[in-house]
Amino acid sequence: MDDVKAKIQDKEGFIPTSKRPVMLSIPQPMPMVLVVVEEFIQVNQMDKPKAFDEKHQLRANASAKVISLDERVGLTEKFGVAISVVNEKVKSVDQKLQVSDKTMAT
């Protein structure tokens, strides 16, 4: 700390005012304190939205509506069929061009 005081005092021993900038070095433990404070703030920032969601059941209602829509329209089945068709086409092209074999050989 004496070394910091020496850096900011002028020849007569006075601490300079706003006439010239003062550079202070941050002690080593300070970055760790900043990380801990940042994590604490991030954790607490999620408390209010989570409490709001729990109070108004927004996420639960949205999930229920998506599930209901999926059951009515059959999106899961349609996506499943589409993925199977694409996978079969990829296998067909792979067998035709032998991409997997050439890739494994290199």
N, C-alpha and C positions, 0 to 999 in steps of 0.2 A: 504494500500500500504506500510505503514511503517513496518507492520508485515512481508511482503514479503521481503523487504530490509533487515530486521533483520535476516531472515532465510538464505539469501545468502551472508551476510558479515561475515568474519572471525573475530577473536579476535582483530586484529589491525584495523578493519574497512574497509579492502580491499575486493573487490568483487573477489572471487576466479576465476582462469582461468580454463582451461580445465583439470587441475590436478585432480579435483574431480567433480563428477556429481552434478548438481543443480536441485532440484525438486521444481517447482513452482505450486501453486494451481491456477486453473482457476476460475475467478470470476463467480458468479451464473448466470448473464445474458448471458454469453458466449455460453452455449449450445443452447439457443433460437436463437442466432445470427447464429450459425452453421446450425440449422434446416432451417432457412429462406434462407441462402445462398445455401444450398443443394437444396431446392425447386426451387430457382431461376435458378440454373444450370440445373436442370432436365427439367424445362419448356423451357429454351432456347435451350437445346439439341434437342428438337423436332421441333424447328423452321426450321432448315436447311433441314432435311429430308422432312418435309412437303412442303417447298418451292420447293425442287427438284421434288417431286412427282407432285405438281401442274404444274410445268413448263413442265415436260415430260409426264404427264398424264398416269403414270404407273399403278396406282390403277384402274383408269377408264378403261383403255385398258384391263387389266387383268379381270376385272369384266365382260366386254362385251364379252370377249372370253369364259369365263366360262358359261355365259348365252347362248351363241351361241352353245357351245358344249352340254349343257343340252337340248336345243331344238332339236338338231339333234339326240342325243342318247336317250333322254327321261329318264334321270337319276332320276329326281324328281318323276316321276310316278312309276318307278321301285322301288325306295326306299320306296315310300308310300305303294305299294303293299306288299313289303317284311315286312315292319313294321306291317301291318295289319295281315299278316299270323303269325308272331311271337306273336303278342298280342293274337290272337285266341288260339294258342298253349298254351300260358301261362295260359289263362283262363281255358282251358280244363284240364290242369295238376292241377291247383288250385282247380277246382271243384272235380276232382278225389281224390286228397289227402287232401282236406279241409284245406289247409295251412292258408288261410285267417281267417277262423272260429277259428282255434286253436290259431292263433296269437291274435285275438281279445279277446279270452277267458282269456288269461294270462295277 
